[in-house]
Amino acid sequence: MKVRHVSRSLERHIRAPRDHAWSVFLDTLESATGGYVVEGDPAPHGAGAVLHLQFDDGPPLVETVLSYEPPWRRAYKVEGDATGLDLYQGTFVFRDDGPECHLSWGVVIDPEPSEVGWAFLDTAMTVIGGFLDLVVAEAEADC
């Protein structure tokens, strides 16, 4: 029997070249989270890099980079009791669109999330949507 995980996605168009938008994405990610707790390979953004994400008043969630392929893909997982999930894996993908680019984000979570897991997914989508909007605004302002 095939397991069917829950997935969601968001997309944004950016009126800026992909290399520029990728750089803005990484800078915005670091500033929004307070920087890496552990640097990855290649440093600082690569595989194995760890960010702490503050969520509610509890201990931070731990984001670990699974795959880092500049300037087009960054995959990660988020762990922590506050998620209410056993699995949360997200991916940011940039693609060229002529002189501009397209940014998409997708997430895969537990096949049958708990109420806490559904609530966390809703929160994550809101937060990531705002983050994508910020990346778009900053990348377009700098270009």
Secondary structure, DSSP 8 states (H G I E B T S, - for coil): -----EEEEEEEEESS-HHHHHHHHHHHHHHHHTSEEE--BSTTTSBT-EEEE--TTSS-EEEEEEEEETTTEEEEEEE-GGG--S-EEEEEEEEEETTEEEEEEEEEE-SS--HHHHHHHHHHHHHHHHHHHHHHHHHHHH-
